[in-house]
Amino acid sequence: MNPPCPNRSKPAIADGYATNDDFRKLFTEDMDALHLLAYLLTGNHEKAEQSFVTGLEDCVDNNFVFKEWARSWAQRTIVQSAIRMMAPRPTHAPRARGFADRYAKLQSTLGKHPAIATVLALGDFERFVFVLSVLERYSDQDCSILLSCSREDVRVARILAVQRISEIDHGNGESEDDSTIPLQAVSQERQ
């Protein structure tokens, strides 16, 4: 049992946990980065907003998390919400499937944000794997657990995603350095 703090009725260890207000503040301060994470995962503004709101609700409702882990927990809840919403699965079909829709999405956002458009042009599973493993630096094991697939599926999807991004970048006459600058802002050191 935890001894009570002087002049307080709750145990001292409770001060180490993130509160509802801590999560609300975190989501407010990091709104752009967290929403961008949701958007890159879902590939859709409406679904990204739903994922963002669901992530906030999950954090506020289930907040038995140390304050130091609150940011990582917030990112994780958004990832889990996006996975539940999109249910990305590895496809063993040829890459051309659904290419016309992804190409149209690429062309519609290419002028404004080429790096984001390039990621959005990936198929759902490849996009999830790329965002999680490359931008968010999740391990292959963590990706495979989150996405309910094998580590080999994760490795293959990451290779295909990188190849596809390279093809798109070279097709648009962009250098790899220019295309990755905005994406580096999204990716944060995992704690």
PyMOL commands that set and color helices and strands:
alter all, ss='L'
color gray80, all
select helices_A, chain A and resi 12-16+20-29+31-42+45-61+67-86+99-109+114-120+124-135+140-147+151-171+176-186
alter helices_A, ss='H'
color red, helices_A
deselect
rebuild
show_as cartoon
